[in-house]
Amino acid sequence: MNSKEVRVGACLLADDMERMVPFYRDTLGLTAKWDGGDFAEFETASGELSLFMYSRRAFVQAIGERHIPSQGINQTFEIALWLPSFADVDAEYERLAKLNVRFPTGAPTTFSFGIRNFYAADPEGNLLEIGSRSAS
C-alpha cells in the first residue's frame, strides 16, 4: 500500500442513528448526507468519506456477529477534530458548553508539547478530541 495515495476514513458504528446523526450535524455543525437510513456521511476538510457513520445493528448483521450496545465512555478510540488556533478551541468549548455537551476531562488545556485541547463525548460515549497546534 502506497501511503501517499491512501486516504483514511473513520467510521462510527452507531446504536441510534436518529440520535447520533443530529449530534454530529446539528450540535457539531458538520454537513451530513443522510436519508434517515443506516448510513450517513459527514463533510470535512479531509475529503470524501473521511468521517461516516453506520448502524451498529446493520453492521453486526452483515458480519454475522451479535449486537452489543455501547455503554459509558468508549475507551478504544477517539476522533480528533483539529481547529486553526487555540482561540478557536476555546470558542468551540464555550459554544458546546451552552449546548450541554459532556466534557469528560473538563475545560481546554494547553500541553507542554504544544497542543491545546479538550474532550467531548457524543451521545453514545465516543470521545472527540477538539484541539489545535497553533497558539495564533
Buried (B, 14 or more C-beta within 10 A) or exposed (E): EEEEEEEEEBEBBBBBBEEBBBBBBEBBEBEBEBEEEBBBBBEBEEEEBBBBBBBBBBBBEEEEEEEEEBEEBBEEEBBEBBBEBBBBBBEBBEEBEEEEBEBEEEEBEBEEEEBBBBBBBBBBBBBBBBBBBBEE
